[in-house]
Amino acid sequence: MLWIGDFNATPWSSFVHDAYDQQSFRLAAGDSAWSPTWPGGTRRYFGVPIDFALIRGGAATMRMGPPIGSDHRPIAVSVWR
């Protein structure tokens, strides 16, 4: 199972920790798993990671895309079983 999207919560929030603990999800691996995705401009150092992928079973990696004019930066997720 895979959850991907704008969670409006950081990876260290109680919502995400509940998903880790109670549902056996884990954060998709990758350099951008903890990179700020919001706000989506070119300032990568003053944001928070609120867009990410959680996976249960299988494996996944995540990478962050370039600014595309949205208020969030895009993410790309590769999944395999």
Phi and psi in degrees as a GROMACS rama.xvg file:
@    title "Ramachandran Plot"
@    xaxis  label "Phi"
@    yaxis  label "Psi"
@TYPE xy
-137.349  130.719  LEU-2
-112.862  125.444  TRP-3
-132.555  136.426  ILE-4
150.962  -164.197  GLY-5
-88.1081  104.256  ASP-6
-87.9287  -10.5268  PHE-7
49.5579  33.3115  ASN-8
-150.136  143.574  ALA-9
-82.1524  161.918  THR-10
-61.2882  -19.4995  PRO-11
-97.9308  9.80229  TRP-12
-76.1457  162.709  SER-13
-65.844  -34.0087  SER-14
-58.4082  -48.9426  PHE-15
-69.1824  -39.8031  VAL-16
-64.0251  -35.0555  HIS-17
-63.8517  -39.6763  ASP-18
-63.501  -39.2082  ALA-19
-63.2176  -51.9858  TYR-20
-75.9098  -45.4617  ASP-21
-92.0822  -26.8429  GLN-22
-113.168  1.08482  GLN-23
61.3128  32.0474  SER-24
-87.0876  159.146  PHE-25
-140.692  157.273  ARG-26
-71.631  134.935  LEU-27
-59.6138  139.462  ALA-28
-74.8201  163.708  ALA-29
138.662  161.607  GLY-30
-60.179  -31.502  ASP-31
-96.5207  7.24262  SER-32
-58.6889  -29.0461  ALA-33
-115.651  10.7264  TRP-34
-78.4462  145.326  SER-35
-67.4457  125.443  PRO-36
-106.012  -9.93708  THR-37
-136.223  134.152  TRP-38
-71.379  161.987  PRO-39
-88.03  8.74943  GLY-40
-72.327  -161.844  GLY-41
-85.2866  -6.59191  THR-42
-86.0262  91.9758  ARG-43
-77.9213  -13.2369  ARG-44
-94.2561  -7.00864  TYR-45
-123.407  38.7067  PHE-46
-129.186  -173.351  GLY-47
-132.333  150.804  VAL-48
-85.0994  102.718  PRO-49
-121.477  -1.59567  ILE-50
-115.261  118.874  ASP-51
-162.631  -178.671  PHE-52
-121.99  134.279  ALA-53
-113.099  135.733  LEU-54
-129.041  146.276  ILE-55
-130.891  118.996  ARG-56
80.7401  148.062  GLY-57
70.5978  -160.117  GLY-58
-143.401  153.864  ALA-59
-151.373  147.565  ALA-60
-123.974  154.021  THR-61
-132.353  142.189  MET-62
-136.367  150.599  ARG-63
-95.3067  136.448  MET-64
-88.5444  179.581  GLY-65
-77.0502  163.398  PRO-66
-60.4632  133.866  PRO-67
-124.945  12.5504  ILE-68
100.209  -5.40528  GLY-69
-84.7932  168.588  SER-70
-81.231  -3.50738  ASP-71
-124.512  150.674  HIS-72
-85.709  144.361  ARG-73
-72.9761  155.697  PRO-74
-125.039  148.006  ILE-75
-120.147  132.238  ALA-76
-121.756  131.016  VAL-77
-107.642  132.021  SER-78
-126.649  139.715  VAL-79
-146.061  155.569  TRP-80
